Amino acid sequence: MSLKQAAPGWCFVRDDVTTEVFLKGLVELGIPGVEMIDQQYWSMANDLGLTIATHGGHATLTDGLNKPENHDRIEEELLKNLELAQEYNIVNLICFSGDRYEGITDEEGLDITARGLERVAKAAEEAGITLVLELLNSKVNHPNYQCDKTPWGVEVCQRVDSPRVKLLYDIYHMQIMEGDIIRTIQESHQYIGHYHTAGNPGRNDLDDQQEIYYPPIFKAIADTGYEGFIGHEFIPKGDWKASLRQADALCQVG
């Protein structure tokens, strides 16, 4: 079987690769999903038969759901983007905990983040769109980001208790923070709504020059019965189509 795949625009749209070239290239490669492209290209993606797997749900990554004073703003942004997601067949909206700040404990941040997501969970359920709280590393790329460990994110989902509030499990980020990828997927897959990939270190191709061995990881994902998208969020070292062909081959699991 082949895991369903997507690719984010920010990784591949650069130099002479325009968004139009990128979208048509995904169709040529047989990759059915796209992520994080400007709104002006959503209709083009739809017309080409591509599914928009993710888009940002609210405006800020560092100043996010773990601050109560942000909840009104983020709720308004998410409700607006839920309407757009329905119109353009967007599967997931990405949410962020925000960074740790002075005086907040991880337990307090967890509770505040859950309360923020509870405010929009019913609207997401009614829209049929999943809000995915992204797990990011705070060691290399996002210093002080609070949702930086899987158990923290899982607890948020458990407290919200909605089928439309899940995690975006980024394999690259969680390899940096905690490793133990396959066991984590097996134990927590019911709380994962979307996956991202990249090689570590470097956030480049899924090749033999980095430490993550993807074939058994993809098999573990397939074995959970996962039917969503695997988003290849890496920066290609060479030809972008060749890099995605290589990633696609790894996603063919038996």
Secondary structure, 3 states (H helix, E strand, C coil): CECEEEEEHHHHCCCCCCHHHHHHHHHHHCCCEEECCCHHHHHHHHHCCCEEEEEECCCCCCCCCCCHHHHHHHHHHHHHHHHHHHHHCEEEEEECCCECCCCCCHHHHHHHHHHHHHHHHHHHHHHCCEEEEECCCCCCCCCCECCCCHHHHHHHHHHHCCCCEEEEEEHHHHHHHCCCHHHHHHHHHHHEEEEEECCCCCCCCCCCCCCCCHHHHHHHHHHCCCCCEEEECCCCCCCHHHHHHHHHHHCECC
